């Protein structure tokens, strides 16, 4: 290969200095605004329940109900496959379903709920002030007791009422009473605690909550930034601002550094778009549009995204009277009704996963089996191909270093690494399965493909 001819650049360092200085400022600002995908754990779901019903052992009780539903309506792998129709290898569908079911059972026994939101909004309703005051205090005391007894899920928080003209004072009072009671009873807030703001129509509503949080931190001697915020994206105004630009970044900015998540609200959003009740569902094109807007606007922002909830509940239509068992036809109707609801929920969750939404809402304990079944089937079905691809990417990177070529596909490698990190944190994949990629547990938990390449080049 001939030696390339040396050519002197036309521009001197002095010519480039002001341009480089400007680019340095631009890149620094972009790095601050776009920190990248969060590296900490994201729950696969958020379970919502009325504040008046929350108890320190709610997560365990929901898990027990979920296990009972699974045993009743899918007692073995064949029935679970019949209900959900896994996209499994044709030769071994029941073996695949058996693996999924076993991991769902283990999860429901070990950690049935990953995230719980104590709800003072739709799941609670409007009550007299004294009643809501009492529930704000009692629910906070239950959280403190759960934290002391280690019965809380890994993530927990509250959803306050909207910051609307009618409800904003009530909403902020509930926030104050709950946080004050919890901080005084427990001395601090549980790790992963978050405040969810519903039905946002203006950035100033988010700022108002952020400033109340700052005032509470000062008054209760909590570390600045302890209180995190989560935005409900469930109004058209939270997708597009009045001038036609995306409203999402401004809503996050209005949280003054506290916003960690944005959750889509399926039914409020579709209703406000004029979609009638019969067509309000998770996979409506209007929902896909809004969720893609969320992805585009908040990409690399560090804000975690969540899909909404399936509102068709897996509830059996027949209940046995005391001492009188159900007839066979009634048991069959119960099973068919639960299976239909399970299939809708499973397909909704799978649709979200395929489209890059790794979290959703659950409203009923019998939805927990299908939430985990959808997550686990998604990761298990894709694992063989992803294992080969990631192992090849790492090998290709090492070879490129040896021969002096440029390896420029780190983004794909990072995506594959994220797949295994999410699969591990959700319980879908075991560490032994993930190690088949050729990566160590430290590399898998580190979640940085570029760091893996740098370290391996240094060997």
Residue pairs with C-beta under 8 A, 6 or more apart in sequence:
33 301
34 299
34 300
34 301
35 300
35 301
35 302
36 300
36 302
37 300
37 302
37 418
38 260
38 302
38 304
39 447
39 448
41 154
41 425
42 304
42 358
42 359
42 422
42 425
43 114
43 115
43 154
43 155
43 359
44 114
44 358
44 359
44 360
44 371
44 372
44 375
44 426
45 113
45 114
45 115
45 359
45 360
45 361
45 362
45 371
46 114
46 115
46 116
46 117
46 155
46 263
46 306
46 359
46 360
46 361
46 362
47 62
47 113
47 115
47 116
47 117
47 361
47 362
47 363
47 368
48 116
48 117
48 119
48 123
48 159
48 309
48 361
48 362
48 363
49 58
49 116
49 117
49 118
49 119
49 123
50 119
50 123
50 124
50 125
51 118
51 119
51 120
51 123
51 124
51 135
51 136
51 139
51 158
52 124
52 135
52 139
54 116
54 118
54 139
54 142
54 143
55 61
55 142
56 142
56 143
56 145
56 146
56 149
56 151
56 152
57 146
57 151
58 113
58 116
59 112
59 113
59 116
59 151
59 152
59 153
60 112
60 151
62 112
62 113
62 365
62 368
63 108
63 109
63 112
63 113
63 365
63 368
64 112
65 365
65 366
66 108
66 112
66 365
66 366
66 368
66 369
67 105
67 108
67 109
69 314
69 338
69 365
69 366
69 369
70 101
70 104
70 105
70 108
70 369
73 79
73 83
73 314
73 334
73 335
73 338
73 339
73 342
73 366
74 80
74 83
74 101
74 369
76 101
77 94
77 95
77 97
77 98
77 100
77 101
78 94
78 97
80 97
80 100
80 101
80 373
81 88
81 93
81 94
81 96
81 97
82 339
83 338
83 339
83 342
83 343
84 97
84 342
84 343
84 346
84 370
84 373
84 377
85 343
86 93
86 96
86 97
86 100
86 377
86 381
87 377
87 381
88 96
88 97
88 377
88 381
89 96
96 377
96 380
96 381
99 380
100 373
100 376
100 377
100 380
101 373
103 372
103 376
103 427
103 428
104 369
104 372
104 373
104 376
106 427
107 372
107 427
108 368
108 369
108 372
110 427
111 153
111 154
111 427
112 368
113 153
113 368
114 153
114 154
114 155
115 153
115 154
115 155
115 156
115 157
115 192
115 359
116 152
116 153
116 155
116 156
116 157
117 156
117 157
117 158
117 159
117 196
118 139
118 143
118 156
118 157
118 158
118 159
118 178
119 158
119 159
120 132
120 135
120 136
120 158
120 159
120 160
120 161
120 171
120 174
121 159
121 160
121 161
121 162
121 198
122 198
123 159
124 132
124 135
127 135
129 170
129 173
132 170
132 174
133 173
133 174
133 177
136 173
136 174
136 177
136 178
136 181
137 177
137 178
137 181
139 158
139 178
140 177
140 178
140 179
140 180
140 181
140 182
140 185
141 181
141 182
141 185
143 152
143 156
143 182
143 186
143 190
144 181
144 182
144 185
144 186
146 152
147 186
147 190
148 186
152 190
154 191
154 192
155 192
155 193
155 194
156 190
156 192
156 193
156 194
157 192
157 193
157 194
157 195
157 196
157 228
157 230
158 174
158 175
158 178
158 195
158 196
159 195
159 196
159 198
159 232
160 171
160 172
160 174
160 175
160 195
160 196
160 197
160 198
160 209
161 167
161 170
161 171
161 174
161 198
162 168
162 171
162 197
162 198
162 199
162 200
163 171
163 172
163 197
163 200
163 205
163 208
163 209
164 199
168 205
168 208
172 208
172 209
172 212
175 195
175 209
175 212
175 213
175 216
176 212
176 216
179 189
179 216
179 220
179 227
180 216
180 220
182 189
183 189
183 216
183 220
183 222
184 220
188 222
188 226
189 222
189 226
189 227
193 226
193 227
193 228
194 228
194 229
194 230
194 260
194 261
195 209
195 213
195 227
195 228
195 229
195 230
196 229
196 230
196 231
196 232
196 263
197 205
197 206
197 209
197 229
197 230
197 231
197 232
198 232
198 234
198 265
199 232
199 234
199 235
199 265
199 268
200 206
200 231
200 232
200 233
200 234
200 235
200 237
200 238
200 251
201 235
201 237
201 238
202 237
203 247
203 250
203 251
203 253
203 254
204 254
205 254
206 229
206 231
206 251
206 254
206 255
206 259
207 254
207 255
207 256
209 229
209 255
210 229
210 254
210 255
210 256
210 258
211 256
213 227
213 229
213 258
214 224
214 256
216 222
216 227
217 223
217 224
217 225
217 226
217 227
225 257
225 258
227 258
228 258
228 259
228 260
229 255
229 258
229 259
229 260
230 259
230 260
230 261
230 262
230 263
231 238
231 251
231 252
231 255
231 259
231 261
231 262
231 263
232 238
232 263
232 265
233 239
233 248
233 262
233 263
233 264
233 265
233 269
233 290
233 294
234 264
234 265
234 266
234 267
234 268
234 269
234 272
235 268
235 269
235 272
236 269
236 272
236 273
237 247
238 247
238 248
238 251
239 246
239 247
239 248
239 290
239 293
239 294
240 246
240 247
240 293
241 247
241 250
246 293
246 296
246 297
248 262
248 293
248 294
248 297
248 298
249 297
249 298
249 301
251 259
251 262
252 259
252 262
252 298
252 301
252 303
259 303
260 302
260 303
260 304
261 303
261 304
261 305
261 306
262 294
262 298
262 303
262 304
262 305
262 306
263 305
263 306
263 307
263 308
263 359
263 361
264 287
264 290
264 291
264 294
264 305
264 306
264 307
264 308
264 357
265 308
266 280
266 281
266 282
266 287
266 307
266 308
266 309
266 311
267 280
267 308
267 311
269 286
269 287
269 290
270 279
270 280
270 284
270 286
270 287
271 277
271 280
273 286
275 284
275 286
281 287
281 348
282 307
282 308
282 309
282 310
282 348
282 351
282 352
283 347
283 348
283 351
287 308
288 355
291 305
291 307
291 355
291 357
292 355
294 305
295 305
295 356
298 305
304 359
305 356
305 357
305 359
306 357
306 359
306 360
306 361
307 348
307 349
307 352
307 357
307 359
307 360
307 361
308 360
308 361
309 360
309 361
309 362
309 363
310 344
310 345
310 348
310 349
310 363
310 367
311 363
312 340
312 341
312 344
312 345
313 341
313 363
313 364
313 366
313 367
314 337
314 338
314 341
314 342
314 345
314 364
314 366
314 367
314 370
315 337
315 338
315 341
315 364
315 366
316 334
316 335
316 337
316 338
317 333
317 334
317 337
318 326
318 330
318 331
318 333
318 334
320 326
326 334
338 366
341 366
342 366
342 369
342 370
345 367
345 370
345 371
345 374
346 370
346 373
346 374
348 360
349 360
349 370
349 371
349 374
349 375
350 374
350 377
350 378
352 358
352 360
353 374
353 375
353 378
354 378
358 422
360 371
362 368
362 371
372 426
372 427
375 426
375 428
376 426
376 427
376 428
378 428
379 419
379 422
379 423
379 426
379 428
379 429
380 428
380 429
382 419
383 423
383 429
383 433
386 416
386 419
386 420
387 433
387 436
387 437
389 416
390 413
390 416
390 417
390 419
390 420
390 437
390 438
390 439
391 436
391 437
391 438
393 409
393 412
393 413
393 416
393 449
394 413
394 437
394 438
394 439
394 452
394 453
394 456
395 438
396 407
397 407
397 410
397 413
397 453
397 456
398 456
398 457
399 405
400 406
400 407
401 407
401 456
401 457
407 453
410 449
410 450
410 453
413 449
413 453
414 448
414 449
414 450
416 449
417 439
417 444
417 447
417 448
417 449
417 452
418 447
420 429
420 434
420 437
420 439
420 444
421 444
421 445
421 447
423 429
423 434
424 430
424 431
424 434
424 444
424 445
431 441
431 444
434 441
434 444
435 441
435 444
437 444
439 452
443 452
443 455
446 452
